[in-house]
Amino acid sequence: MEPPSKRKRSVVSCTECHRRKQKCDRQQPCQRCIRREMPTQCYYELPDTQAMVVDDDPTDLAATSASQSLSGRTSSLKGAVSSSSTTSDYLVCKNMGYAPANIGTLSIIQSLGAMTVEPSENFPSPSGDAVAQFRALMRQLPPQRHINTLVSFFYRELSWQYEIVDENIFRQQLSSWNQVPYAARNQPFHLSPDLRQFPALLFQLLAEALLFQPMRYDESLEDLRHAPGMDLADVAAEFSDAGQQVSAVFGPSEATMVKVQAGLLRACFEKNTGLVAEAWHTLGQTIRDAQELGLHRLTLSDEFSADQGNQARAGRKLWLILHLWDGHMAVVLGRPMVTDLDPESAPSPDCQPNQANEDSDSISITPFNMILCGYNVAYRYLRDIHDLNSTTPPNIGDKVDAIHSEIMQNLDHIPSWAKLNPQDQDSNYPWLHAARETLHTEVHFTLLALHRPFIFRQPHSRIQAFTAATRVLESQSRLFALTEPRQYPAFGLVFATFDAAVIVAATHIIFPQENQEQLDSSLKNLQWSLERFFVMKRQNRLAGVAHVVVKAMYGKVLNTTLAFQSALQQNWAAEGEPTGQTQHSFAYETSSDDMQQILAVSQRVHGIMSPQPLRDLVFQDSTAGLQPMEVMACSPEHFPEQAVTDDEFWRIINSLG
């Protein structure tokens, strides 16, 4: 006897009611979706797309409906629109910009009863132009064989640096997208929000993979070059632009997890192509999308939800990455910081099944855990460092010292697999060696950022900043030795080296009587920095600008220290002082005119703003006096926003040597 065949019926419910096996009233939106606080997720599938988008397989649903289920979860957890909400309440939220929290004006509207609004007013039909634009953008997607090649390359070589998109979830989403028939792709507004936004994420991921292709890349990728003189970086730029346009097709009000991930990868692409100001603006918009989803309100308890735990954890991890990027760019570029994260609310480490987290060494070796390690050691203080730089609280020196001590103590307690000494695990984790150096660079760069605002006022902070900058340059030199030419466009290979090199050079130029015993090692570190910038400048536009500035400062270090040592020797000869006397003490006792002129420089800088080299380079051409005309050819071209900076530091540097 043959088993009875599975009964097949057409789906008449909205996709959310069908997935939950609940009765649907077939309204738009239906009352169940309204009570679930998910009216924007209520849609009905065309007959030819039902098999694609509505699937009872929970694995596929987790991939294609991550943000819509997360949105519903966070709304209910955080006191969003109450269960008595109506379509009119939703209309007020969407059209007037209110957050779906039961407070303020919205709560008054709800308490008085909802307005009656015609259904046609709630959900206007999408414009034909938007649909046509979406179709045109889909034609820019490369063939599947190229997609497979680039996706595999991204997760093999690049993903550990970003930890933005989980590979398993992405591949499930890609599989779902590949199964969407042609007719359904021509009607994107009938697809789920995550699914119709997925091409934006796909374009950005492909762009990042193309940007970092090795010199001898897969020959099949040559097919992507469609014009003479075009290289893969040009194709990457086209893909990234296409991804941004896909996100824009559906308007700024449609926020999904996929859109947030695509925005973060777009910001990364802009940073790696020298468009640092644009990257900062893109990051700001992406953060607003994440806040619209409620990612900033997720807590550990959300991860234990039976139906939304995986999505909640993914959202918490993504918010941590956004917070770190926001803090990092705020400190590096001197921009406002808009995110907050209580260290007690940070995501827990990735764990293997049945793994006990008894101590730090038991934590799994994963890229996210390396990032989390850096957060626990130093990145958690980025908000405090930014606030110290923008305000002048009492006892500021004590606060700086307290943060410094905590970071150093935390550094002593990192897992053994995250420390710099060689580990047996390197062969099992090819990315681990470079990740350790990146962690070391970032931690000491945080210390540099902590002390940098006070280097012209506090000798103690100047010493600590100089030491941290030296550690950064040494770490960057080791990291560069691990770097292949395909990685030269990376923003991370420029910003830390450039900021640290300027601080080291400026210390020797302005305070030549200090750190004399470190002069030789400083010159060597500056030479290595120049060599790295020179090698990278063909593939990294910021490296070209940084090379010219650091080269000019390197020359001034040589001239200033030589003049100082010459004046010092003349004083010794004139006064007959013993050669055993320390240079530092003798320098302050001398009456030589040359020596007094050199030492007067250190008095001029007292009270001026300390340099933020990359900020000055990107937002204001304060370094122009150090640059020959040819450097303008490689300078960023589209920086519409001018930062208000104090360029007295650069005027002093330009006047020396």
C-alpha positions as CSV (number, residue, x, y, z in Angstrom):
1,M,0.0,0.0,0.0
2,E,1.5,3.3,-1.0
3,P,1.6,6.1,1.5
4,P,-0.9,8.9,1.0
5,S,0.5,11.8,-1.0
6,K,1.0,15.1,0.8
7,R,-2.0,17.3,0.3
8,K,-1.2,20.5,-1.5
9,R,-3.4,23.6,-1.2
10,S,-2.9,27.2,-2.4
11,V,-1.9,29.6,0.4
12,V,-4.6,32.2,1.1
13,S,-3.1,33.6,4.4
14,C,-0.5,36.2,4.6
15,T,3.0,34.8,4.9
16,E,3.3,35.4,8.6
17,C,0.0,33.8,9.5
18,H,0.8,30.9,7.2
19,R,4.2,30.4,8.8
20,R,2.7,30.4,12.3
21,K,-0.3,28.2,11.1
22,Q,-2.8,30.8,12.3
23,K,-6.1,32.0,10.8
24,C,-5.8,35.1,8.7
25,D,-8.6,37.7,8.0
26,R,-7.0,38.5,4.6
27,Q,-6.9,42.3,5.4
28,Q,-3.9,44.5,4.5
29,P,-2.5,44.4,7.1
30,C,-4.3,41.6,8.8
31,Q,-5.3,42.0,12.5
32,R,-2.9,39.3,13.6
33,C,0.1,41.1,12.0
34,I,-1.1,44.3,13.7
35,R,-1.2,42.6,17.1
36,R,2.2,41.2,16.4
37,E,3.4,44.8,15.8
38,M,4.5,43.8,12.3
39,P,2.1,45.5,9.9
40,T,4.9,46.1,7.4
41,Q,5.6,42.4,7.2
42,C,2.1,41.5,6.2
43,Y,2.0,40.5,2.5
44,Y,0.4,38.0,0.3
45,E,2.3,35.9,-2.3
46,L,1.4,35.5,-5.9
47,P,0.8,31.9,-7.0
48,D,4.0,31.6,-8.8
49,T,6.1,32.9,-5.9
50,Q,4.5,31.1,-3.0
51,A,6.7,28.1,-3.3
52,M,9.8,30.4,-3.2
53,V,9.1,32.8,-0.4
54,V,6.8,30.8,1.9
55,D,8.5,27.6,3.0
56,D,7.7,25.5,6.0
57,D,11.4,24.6,6.4
58,P,12.6,26.5,9.5
59,T,16.1,26.6,8.3
60,D,15.2,28.6,5.2
61,L,12.9,30.8,7.1
62,A,15.6,31.6,9.5
63,A,17.7,32.9,6.6
64,T,15.0,34.7,4.7
65,S,13.0,36.2,7.5
66,A,15.7,37.1,10.0
67,S,15.1,40.8,10.4
68,Q,11.3,40.6,10.2
69,S,11.1,38.1,13.0
70,L,13.8,40.1,14.9
71,S,11.8,43.3,14.4
72,G,8.7,41.6,15.9
73,R,10.7,40.2,18.8
74,T,12.3,43.5,19.8
75,S,9.0,45.4,19.5
76,S,7.3,43.0,21.9
77,L,10.3,42.9,24.3
78,K,10.8,46.6,24.5
79,G,7.2,47.8,24.9
80,A,6.4,48.7,21.4
81,V,2.9,49.2,20.0
82,S,0.5,47.5,22.3
83,S,-1.7,44.5,21.3
84,S,-4.7,46.8,20.8
85,S,-2.8,48.8,18.2
86,T,-4.6,49.3,14.9
87,T,-3.7,50.2,11.3
88,S,-4.1,53.9,12.1
89,D,-1.6,53.7,14.9
90,Y,0.9,52.1,12.5
91,L,0.2,54.9,10.0
92,V,1.0,57.5,12.6
93,C,4.3,55.8,13.4
94,K,5.3,55.3,9.8
95,N,4.2,58.7,8.3
96,M,5.0,61.0,11.2
97,G,8.2,59.4,12.3
98,Y,7.2,58.3,15.9
99,A,9.1,55.4,17.3
100,P,6.8,52.5,18.1
101,A,7.1,52.9,21.8
102,N,4.0,53.3,24.0
103,I,5.0,56.8,25.2
104,G,4.3,60.4,24.4
105,T,2.0,61.5,21.6
106,L,1.5,58.0,20.3
107,S,0.3,56.7,23.7
108,I,-2.3,59.6,23.8
109,I,-3.5,58.6,20.3
110,Q,-3.8,55.0,21.4
111,S,-5.6,55.9,24.7
112,L,-8.2,58.0,22.8
113,G,-8.8,55.3,20.1
114,A,-7.5,54.9,16.6
115,M,-8.6,57.0,13.7
116,T,-10.3,55.4,10.8
117,V,-8.2,55.4,7.7
118,E,-9.0,53.9,4.3
119,P,-6.9,50.9,3.4
120,S,-5.7,52.5,0.2
121,E,-4.1,55.3,2.2
122,N,-2.1,52.9,4.3
123,F,0.0,51.1,1.7
124,P,0.5,53.1,-1.5
125,S,1.4,51.1,-4.5
126,P,5.1,51.0,-5.4
127,S,6.0,53.3,-8.3
128,G,6.8,51.7,-11.7
129,D,10.1,53.6,-11.7
130,A,11.3,51.7,-8.6
131,V,10.4,48.4,-10.0
132,A,12.1,49.2,-13.3
133,Q,15.2,50.4,-11.5
134,F,15.3,47.1,-9.4
135,R,15.0,45.1,-12.6
136,A,17.9,47.0,-14.2
137,L,20.1,46.5,-11.2
138,M,19.4,42.8,-11.1
139,R,20.8,42.6,-14.6
140,Q,24.2,43.8,-13.2
141,L,24.6,40.7,-11.1
142,P,27.3,38.5,-12.4
143,P,26.8,34.8,-13.5
144,Q,26.4,32.3,-10.7
145,R,29.8,30.8,-11.3
146,H,31.5,34.2,-10.5
147,I,29.3,34.7,-7.5
148,N,30.3,31.3,-6.1
149,T,34.0,32.1,-6.7
150,L,33.9,35.5,-5.0
151,V,31.7,34.4,-2.1
152,S,34.1,31.5,-1.3
153,F,37.1,33.9,-1.6
154,F,35.4,36.4,0.8
155,Y,34.8,33.9,3.5
156,R,38.2,32.3,3.1
157,E,40.3,35.4,3.0
158,L,38.4,38.5,4.3
159,S,35.5,37.7,6.5
160,W,37.6,37.3,9.7
161,Q,38.4,41.0,9.6
162,Y,34.8,42.2,9.5
163,E,32.6,39.5,11.1
164,I,29.6,41.3,9.6
165,V,27.8,38.5,7.8
166,D,27.6,34.9,9.1
167,E,28.6,32.5,6.3
168,N,25.9,29.9,7.0
169,I,23.1,32.4,7.1
170,F,24.4,34.2,4.0
171,R,24.6,31.0,2.0
172,Q,21.1,30.1,3.0
173,Q,19.9,33.5,1.9
174,L,21.9,33.1,-1.4
175,S,20.2,29.7,-2.0
176,S,16.8,31.3,-1.3
177,W,17.5,34.1,-3.7
178,N,18.7,31.7,-6.4
179,Q,15.4,29.9,-6.2
180,V,13.3,33.0,-6.8
181,P,11.9,32.7,-10.3
182,Y,12.2,35.4,-12.9
183,A,8.6,36.5,-12.6
184,A,9.0,37.1,-8.9
185,R,12.2,39.1,-9.3
186,N,10.3,41.4,-11.6
187,Q,7.9,42.1,-8.7
188,P,10.2,42.8,-5.8
189,F,7.5,44.3,-3.6
190,H,5.9,40.8,-3.5
191,L,9.0,39.4,-1.9
192,S,9.8,39.5,1.8
193,P,11.8,42.6,2.8
194,D,14.9,40.6,3.6
195,L,14.8,38.8,0.3
196,R,14.3,41.8,-1.8
197,Q,17.1,43.6,0.1
198,F,19.5,40.6,-0.3
199,P,20.9,41.7,-3.7
200,A,22.2,44.9,-2.0
201,L,24.2,42.7,0.5
202,L,25.3,40.4,-2.3
203,F,26.6,43.3,-4.4
204,Q,28.6,44.7,-1.5
205,L,30.1,41.4,-0.6
206,L,31.1,40.8,-4.2
207,A,32.7,44.3,-4.4
208,E,34.8,43.7,-1.3
209,A,36.0,40.3,-2.7
210,L,36.9,41.9,-6.0
211,L,38.8,44.7,-4.4
212,F,41.2,42.3,-2.7
213,Q,41.9,39.8,-5.5
214,P,45.5,38.6,-5.6
215,M,47.8,39.5,-8.5
216,R,47.1,36.1,-10.0
217,Y,43.4,35.8,-9.7
218,D,41.0,33.4,-11.2
219,E,41.1,33.9,-15.0
220,S,37.4,33.5,-15.2
221,L,36.9,36.8,-13.5
222,E,38.2,38.5,-16.6
223,D,34.7,38.1,-18.0
224,L,33.5,40.8,-15.5
225,R,35.6,43.5,-17.2
226,H,33.4,44.9,-19.9
227,A,35.5,47.8,-21.2
228,P,39.1,48.4,-22.3
229,G,41.3,49.6,-19.5
230,M,38.9,48.4,-16.9
231,D,40.4,46.5,-13.9
232,L,38.7,44.5,-11.1
233,A,38.7,47.5,-8.8
234,D,36.5,49.3,-11.3
235,V,34.1,46.4,-11.4
236,A,34.1,46.4,-7.6
237,A,33.2,50.0,-7.5
238,E,30.3,49.4,-9.9
239,F,29.0,46.5,-7.8
240,S,29.2,48.5,-4.6
241,D,27.3,51.4,-6.2
242,A,24.7,49.0,-7.5
243,G,24.3,47.6,-4.0
244,Q,23.7,51.1,-2.6
245,Q,21.1,51.8,-5.3
246,V,19.3,48.5,-4.5
247,S,19.0,49.7,-0.8
248,A,17.7,53.1,-2.0
249,V,15.0,51.6,-4.2
250,F,12.8,50.6,-1.3
251,G,13.2,53.9,0.6
252,P,14.9,54.8,3.8
253,S,12.0,53.6,6.0
254,E,12.5,49.9,5.2
255,A,15.1,48.7,7.7
256,T,16.1,45.1,7.7
257,M,19.1,43.2,9.1
258,V,20.2,42.6,5.5
259,K,20.1,46.3,4.8
260,V,22.2,47.0,7.9
261,Q,24.8,44.5,6.9
262,A,24.9,45.8,3.4
263,G,25.4,49.4,4.7
264,L,28.3,48.3,6.9
265,L,30.0,46.6,4.0
266,R,29.5,49.7,1.9
267,A,31.1,51.8,4.6
268,C,34.0,49.3,4.6
269,F,34.4,49.6,0.8
270,E,34.4,53.3,1.0
271,K,37.1,53.3,3.7
272,N,39.3,50.9,1.7
273,T,39.0,53.1,-1.4
274,G,40.0,56.3,0.4
275,L,36.5,57.8,0.7
276,V,36.7,58.1,4.4
277,A,34.3,61.0,4.8
278,E,31.7,59.2,2.8
279,A,32.3,56.1,4.9
280,W,31.5,58.1,8.0
281,H,28.2,59.3,6.6
282,T,27.3,55.8,5.4
283,L,28.0,54.4,8.8
284,G,25.7,57.0,10.4
285,Q,22.8,56.0,8.1
286,T,23.4,52.4,8.8
287,I,23.4,53.0,12.6
288,R,20.0,54.7,12.2
289,D,18.7,51.7,10.3
290,A,19.9,49.4,13.1
291,Q,18.2,51.6,15.7
292,E,15.0,51.5,13.7
293,L,15.2,47.7,14.0
294,G,15.8,48.0,17.7
295,L,19.2,46.3,17.7
296,H,20.4,48.8,20.4
297,R,17.8,47.5,22.8
298,L,18.5,43.8,22.6
299,T,19.7,42.1,25.8
300,L,21.1,38.8,26.8
301,S,17.7,37.5,27.8
302,D,16.5,37.9,24.2
303,E,19.0,35.3,23.1
304,F,17.1,32.7,25.2
305,S,13.9,33.3,23.4
306,A,12.7,29.9,22.0
307,D,11.7,31.3,18.6
308,Q,13.9,34.4,18.1
309,G,17.1,33.5,20.0
310,N,19.4,33.1,17.0
311,Q,18.2,36.3,15.4
312,A,18.6,38.2,18.6
313,R,22.2,37.0,19.0
314,A,23.0,38.0,15.4
315,G,21.5,41.4,16.1
316,R,23.5,41.9,19.3
317,K,26.7,41.0,17.5
318,L,25.9,43.3,14.7
319,W,25.2,46.2,17.1
320,L,28.6,45.6,18.8
321,I,30.4,45.9,15.4
322,L,28.5,49.1,14.6
323,H,29.3,50.5,18.1
324,L,33.0,49.7,17.6
325,W,33.1,51.3,14.1
326,D,31.3,54.4,15.4
327,G,33.7,54.7,18.3
328,H,36.8,54.1,16.2
329,M,35.9,56.6,13.5
330,A,34.9,59.1,16.2
331,V,38.3,58.9,17.9
332,V,40.3,58.7,14.7
333,L,38.4,61.5,12.8
334,G,37.3,63.6,15.7
335,R,33.7,63.2,14.8
336,P,30.6,62.8,17.0
337,M,29.9,59.4,18.5
338,V,26.2,58.4,18.4
339,T,26.1,54.9,19.8
340,D,26.3,53.5,23.4
341,L,26.8,50.0,24.7
342,D,26.9,49.1,28.3
343,P,29.9,46.7,28.7
344,E,27.7,44.5,30.9
345,S,25.3,44.1,27.9
346,A,28.0,43.1,25.4
347,P,27.4,39.8,23.6
348,S,28.8,36.7,25.1
349,P,31.6,34.8,23.3
350,D,30.9,32.3,20.5
351,C,30.9,28.8,22.0
352,Q,31.1,25.3,20.6
353,P,28.3,23.0,21.6
354,N,28.5,21.8,25.2
355,Q,31.5,24.0,25.8
356,A,32.0,25.2,29.3
357,N,33.3,28.8,29.7
358,E,35.3,28.3,32.9
359,D,38.1,30.6,32.0
360,S,39.3,32.8,29.1
361,D,41.4,30.0,27.5
362,S,38.3,27.8,27.1
363,I,36.7,30.4,24.8
364,S,36.5,29.2,21.2
365,I,39.0,30.6,18.7
366,T,36.8,32.5,16.3
367,P,37.1,35.9,14.6
368,F,34.2,37.3,16.6
369,N,35.8,36.2,19.9
370,M,39.0,38.0,18.8
371,I,37.0,41.2,18.3
372,L,35.2,40.7,21.6
373,C,38.6,40.2,23.3
374,G,39.7,43.6,22.0
375,Y,36.5,45.1,23.2
376,N,36.9,43.7,26.7
377,V,40.6,44.9,26.8
378,A,40.4,48.4,25.3
379,Y,37.6,49.2,22.8
380,R,35.0,49.4,25.6
381,Y,36.7,52.7,26.7
382,L,36.3,54.5,23.3
383,R,33.3,56.4,24.5
384,D,35.1,57.6,27.6
385,I,38.1,58.5,25.5
386,H,36.0,60.4,23.1
387,D,34.2,62.3,25.9
388,L,37.6,63.2,27.6
389,N,38.7,64.6,24.2
390,S,35.6,66.7,23.8
391,T,35.2,68.0,27.4
392,T,37.5,69.0,30.2
393,P,36.2,67.4,33.4
394,P,38.0,68.0,36.7
395,N,40.8,65.7,37.6
396,I,41.2,64.7,34.0
397,G,44.7,63.4,34.5
398,D,43.5,60.9,37.1
399,K,40.8,59.7,34.8
400,V,43.3,59.2,32.0
401,D,45.6,57.3,34.2
402,A,42.8,55.1,35.5
403,I,41.7,54.1,32.0
404,H,45.3,53.4,31.1
405,S,45.8,51.2,34.1
406,E,42.6,49.3,33.4
407,I,43.6,48.6,29.8
408,M,47.0,47.4,30.8
409,Q,45.5,45.1,33.4
410,N,43.0,43.7,30.9
411,L,45.8,43.1,28.4
412,D,47.5,40.9,30.9
413,H,44.4,38.6,31.2
414,I,43.6,38.0,27.5
415,P,43.4,34.3,26.4
416,S,46.7,32.7,25.6
417,W,45.7,32.2,21.9
418,A,45.2,36.0,21.6
419,K,48.7,36.8,22.8
420,L,51.6,37.7,20.4
421,N,53.8,34.8,21.3
422,P,53.7,31.9,18.7
423,Q,50.9,29.4,19.2
424,D,50.3,25.9,18.1
425,Q,46.9,26.9,16.8
426,D,48.2,29.0,13.9
427,S,48.2,26.1,11.5
428,N,44.6,25.4,12.2
429,Y,43.5,29.1,11.9
430,P,45.4,30.8,9.1
431,W,43.9,34.1,10.0
432,L,45.0,34.0,13.7
433,H,48.5,35.4,13.4
434,A,47.4,38.5,11.5
435,A,44.4,38.9,13.9
436,R,46.8,38.9,16.9
437,E,48.8,41.7,15.4
438,T,45.7,43.6,14.5
439,L,44.5,43.3,18.1
440,H,47.9,44.5,19.4
441,T,47.8,47.5,17.0
442,E,44.3,48.4,18.0
443,V,44.9,48.2,21.7
444,H,47.9,50.4,21.6
445,F,46.2,52.8,19.2
446,T,43.5,53.1,21.9
447,L,46.2,54.1,24.4
448,L,47.6,56.5,21.9
449,A,44.1,58.1,21.4
450,L,43.7,58.3,25.2
451,H,46.9,60.3,25.8
452,R,47.1,62.2,22.5
453,P,44.9,65.2,23.5
454,F,47.3,66.0,26.4
455,I,50.7,65.6,24.8
456,F,51.4,69.3,24.8
457,R,50.3,69.9,28.3
458,Q,51.2,66.8,30.3
459,P,54.8,65.4,30.0
460,H,53.5,62.1,31.4
461,S,50.8,61.8,28.7
462,R,53.4,62.7,26.1
463,I,55.7,59.8,27.2
464,Q,52.7,57.4,27.2
465,A,51.5,58.5,23.8
466,F,55.1,58.2,22.4
467,T,55.4,54.7,23.8
468,A,52.0,53.6,22.4
469,A,52.8,55.1,19.0
470,T,56.1,53.2,18.9
471,R,54.3,50.0,19.8
472,V,51.8,50.6,17.0
473,L,54.6,51.2,14.4
474,E,56.4,48.0,15.5
475,S,53.2,46.0,15.3
476,Q,52.2,47.4,11.9
477,S,55.7,46.5,10.6
478,R,55.1,42.9,11.7
479,L,51.6,42.9,10.3
480,F,52.8,44.2,7.0
481,A,55.2,41.3,6.7
482,L,52.2,39.0,6.9
483,T,50.3,41.0,4.3
484,E,50.0,40.0,0.6
485,P,49.9,42.7,-2.1
486,R,46.2,42.0,-2.6
487,Q,45.6,43.4,0.9
488,Y,47.2,46.8,0.2
489,P,44.0,48.7,-0.3
490,A,43.0,48.0,3.4
491,F,42.3,51.1,5.4
492,G,43.8,49.5,8.5
493,L,47.3,49.4,7.0
494,V,47.3,53.2,6.7
495,F,45.4,54.9,9.5
496,A,47.3,53.5,12.5
497,T,50.7,53.8,10.9
498,F,50.0,57.4,9.8
499,D,48.7,58.6,13.2
500,A,51.5,56.9,15.1
501,A,54.2,58.1,12.7
502,V,53.1,61.7,13.1
503,I,53.1,61.5,16.9
504,V,56.6,60.0,17.0
505,A,58.0,62.5,14.5
506,A,56.3,65.5,16.2
507,T,57.7,64.5,19.6
508,H,61.2,64.5,18.2
509,I,60.7,67.7,16.3
510,I,59.1,69.8,19.0
511,F,60.8,68.2,22.0
512,P,64.3,67.2,20.7
513,Q,65.7,67.2,24.2
514,E,63.4,64.3,25.1
515,N,63.6,60.6,24.0
516,Q,67.1,60.9,22.7
517,E,67.8,57.3,23.5
518,Q,64.9,56.3,21.3
519,L,65.9,58.4,18.3
520,D,67.6,55.6,16.4
521,S,64.7,53.2,16.8
522,S,62.2,56.0,15.9
523,L,64.1,56.8,12.7
524,K,64.0,53.1,11.8
525,N,60.3,52.9,12.5
526,L,59.7,56.0,10.4
527,Q,61.8,54.6,7.5
528,W,59.8,51.4,7.6
529,S,56.6,53.4,7.5
530,L,57.7,55.3,4.5
531,E,58.7,52.1,2.7
532,R,55.2,50.6,3.4
533,F,53.4,53.7,2.2
534,F,55.5,53.8,-0.9
535,V,54.8,50.1,-1.8
536,M,51.0,50.5,-1.1
537,K,50.4,53.9,-2.7
538,R,49.5,52.5,-6.2
539,Q,46.6,50.5,-4.6
540,N,45.8,52.7,-1.7
541,R,45.1,56.4,-2.3
542,L,45.5,57.4,1.4
543,A,48.9,55.7,1.5
544,G,50.2,58.1,-1.2
545,V,49.1,61.2,0.7
546,A,50.5,59.7,4.0
547,H,53.8,59.0,2.3
548,V,54.4,62.6,1.4
549,V,53.5,64.0,4.8
550,V,55.5,61.5,6.8
551,K,58.5,61.9,4.4
552,A,58.4,65.7,5.0
553,M,58.2,65.1,8.8
554,Y,61.0,62.6,8.7
555,G,63.3,65.2,7.1
556,K,62.3,67.7,9.8
557,V,63.2,65.1,12.5
558,L,66.7,64.7,11.0
559,N,67.2,68.5,10.7
560,T,65.9,69.3,14.2
561,T,67.7,66.6,16.1
562,L,70.9,67.3,14.2
563,A,70.6,71.0,15.1
564,F,69.9,70.1,18.7
565,Q,72.9,67.8,19.0
566,S,75.1,70.3,17.3
567,A,74.1,73.1,19.6
568,L,74.5,70.7,22.6
569,Q,78.1,69.9,21.5
570,Q,78.9,73.6,21.1
571,N,77.7,74.3,24.6
572,W,79.7,71.5,26.0
573,A,82.8,72.8,24.2
574,A,82.2,76.4,25.3
575,E,81.4,75.7,28.9
576,G,83.9,72.8,29.3
577,E,81.2,70.7,30.8
578,P,81.9,67.0,31.3
579,T,80.5,64.8,28.5
580,G,79.0,62.5,31.1
581,Q,76.3,65.1,32.0
582,T,72.9,64.2,30.8
583,Q,71.6,65.9,27.7
584,H,68.2,66.5,29.2
585,S,69.4,68.4,32.3
586,F,72.2,70.3,30.4
587,A,69.8,71.4,27.7
588,Y,67.7,73.4,30.2
589,E,70.8,75.0,31.7
590,T,72.4,76.3,28.5
591,S,72.3,79.9,27.4
592,S,73.1,79.3,23.8
593,D,71.0,81.3,21.4
594,D,70.6,78.3,19.1
595,M,69.6,76.1,22.0
596,Q,67.2,78.6,23.4
597,Q,65.6,78.9,19.9
598,I,65.1,75.2,19.7
599,L,63.7,74.9,23.2
600,A,61.4,77.9,22.6
601,V,59.4,75.7,20.2
602,S,58.3,73.4,23.0
603,Q,56.9,76.5,24.8
604,R,54.9,77.6,21.7
605,V,52.9,74.3,21.6
606,H,51.7,74.5,25.2
607,G,47.9,74.7,25.1
608,I,47.4,74.2,21.4
609,M,45.2,71.3,20.1
610,S,47.1,68.1,19.6
611,P,47.1,66.7,16.0
612,Q,44.6,64.2,14.8
613,P,46.5,63.4,11.6
614,L,44.0,61.4,9.6
615,R,41.2,63.8,10.6
616,D,43.3,66.7,9.4
617,L,44.2,64.9,6.2
618,V,40.7,63.9,5.3
619,F,38.5,66.9,6.4
620,Q,40.9,69.8,6.2
621,D,44.1,70.3,4.3
622,S,46.1,71.4,7.4
623,T,49.0,69.4,6.1
624,A,49.2,71.3,2.8
625,G,52.4,73.0,3.7
626,L,54.1,69.6,3.9
627,Q,52.9,68.5,0.5
628,P,54.3,69.1,-3.0
629,M,51.8,69.8,-5.8
630,E,51.9,66.2,-7.2
631,V,50.3,64.9,-4.0
632,M,47.0,66.4,-4.9
633,A,46.6,63.8,-7.7
634,C,46.1,61.1,-5.1
635,S,44.2,63.2,-2.5
636,P,40.6,62.3,-1.8
637,E,38.4,64.2,-4.3
638,H,35.0,64.3,-2.7
639,F,35.2,65.7,0.8
640,P,32.4,68.2,0.9
641,E,32.4,68.6,4.6
642,Q,35.1,70.8,6.2
643,A,35.9,70.2,9.8
644,V,36.8,73.0,12.1
645,T,40.3,72.2,13.2
646,D,43.0,74.0,15.0
647,D,45.9,73.9,12.5
648,E,48.4,75.7,14.7
649,F,50.3,72.4,15.2
650,W,50.9,72.1,11.4
651,R,51.9,75.8,11.2
652,I,54.6,75.2,13.8
653,I,55.8,72.0,12.1
654,N,56.0,73.8,8.8
655,S,58.1,76.6,10.3
656,L,60.7,74.1,11.6
657,G,63.5,72.2,9.8
